[in-house]
Amino acid sequence: MTESIPSRKDIADRIRSIIRCDLKLGDSVQIDDDTELFGGDFDLDSLDALLLLQSMEKEFSFKAGQGVDPAVFRTVSSLSDYVLDTLSAEPSD
């Protein structure tokens, strides 16, 4: 059975939920698609990026390859693009 690829909006919403959970942020914290994650209000570090990547792998059922470009973690939008591209590139059953 082939699962459909979620919409970009759905991916972004789920990534925001992951960020809130992994960084222990409340629902009232505003996270826009273009909010800077590194060096911005959230000031992510490499361990936060690794945690987010692992959570996204679990949430979206994919395995990230070696050497994910750090630019992927710049914003929710860049993370959404990465997940969408990764899911689109996976071979179908």
C-alpha positions as semicolon CSV with decimal commas, in nm:
position;residue;x (nm);y (nm);z (nm)
1;M;0,000;0,000;0,000
2;T;0,144;0,335;-0,104
3;E;0,102;0,629;0,130
4;S;0,041;0,967;-0,024
5;I;0,288;1,246;0,036
6;P;0,146;1,505;0,276
7;S;0,092;1,861;0,159
8;R;0,361;2,121;0,224
9;K;0,124;2,297;0,469
10;D;0,068;1,973;0,660
11;I;0,443;1,910;0,671
12;A;0,508;2,264;0,801
13;D;0,238;2,229;1,069
14;R;0,381;1,897;1,183
15;I;0,734;2,040;1,191
16;R;0,610;2,329;1,409
17;S;0,463;2,070;1,648
18;I;0,794;1,882;1,653
19;I;0,984;2,204;1,727
20;R;0,744;2,290;2,010
21;C;0,778;1,942;2,159
22;D;1,155;1,897;2,116
23;L;1,240;2,247;2,238
24;K;0,973;2,238;2,509
25;L;0,795;2,549;2,379
26;G;0,433;2,630;2,454
27;D;0,152;2,655;2,202
28;S;0,152;3,033;2,241
29;V;0,501;3,066;2,088
30;Q;0,475;3,201;1,732
31;I;0,671;2,994;1,479
32;D;0,632;3,126;1,125
33;D;0,757;2,956;0,809
34;D;1,041;3,209;0,784
35;T;1,138;3,227;1,153
36;E;1,515;3,185;1,183
37;L;1,589;2,878;1,394
38;F;1,968;2,918;1,426
39;G;2,080;3,250;1,569
40;G;1,722;3,372;1,597
41;D;1,483;3,364;1,890
42;F;1,518;2,987;1,926
43;D;1,899;2,978;1,891
44;L;1,920;2,612;1,793
45;D;2,251;2,432;1,825
46;S;2,381;2,115;1,659
47;L;2,227;1,888;1,923
48;D;1,886;2,052;1,871
49;A;1,925;1,999;1,495
50;L;2,004;1,630;1,549
51;L;1,702;1,591;1,777
52;L;1,476;1,763;1,522
53;L;1,610;1,543;1,242
54;Q;1,545;1,227;1,442
55;S;1,194;1,344;1,529
56;M;1,120;1,430;1,164
57;E;1,247;1,088;1,053
58;K;1,006;0,925;1,296
59;E;0,712;1,155;1,217
60;F;0,743;1,128;0,839
61;S;0,883;0,772;0,820
62;F;1,203;0,840;0,628
63;K;1,573;0,792;0,687
64;A;1,799;1,092;0,634
65;G;2,124;1,031;0,454
66;Q;2,467;1,120;0,577
67;G;2,571;1,483;0,574
68;V;2,243;1,675;0,576
69;D;2,320;2,034;0,477
70;P;2,298;2,262;0,783
71;A;2,103;2,514;0,570
72;V;1,810;2,270;0,590
73;F;1,761;2,376;0,953
74;R;1,747;2,750;0,880
75;T;1,366;2,788;0,893
76;V;1,044;2,587;0,906
77;S;1,017;2,652;0,533
78;S;1,360;2,502;0,459
79;L;1,280;2,202;0,680
80;S;0,948;2,156;0,499
81;D;1,122;2,166;0,161
82;Y;1,375;1,907;0,281
83;V;1,104;1,668;0,406
84;L;0,896;1,712;0,090
85;D;1,198;1,655;-0,134
86;T;1,305;1,350;0,068
87;L;0,957;1,194;0,062
88;S;0,921;1,266;-0,310
89;A;1,257;1,101;-0,386
90;E;1,184;0,778;-0,197
91;P;1,102;0,483;-0,421
92;S;0,740;0,373;-0,412
93;D;0,648;0,017;-0,323
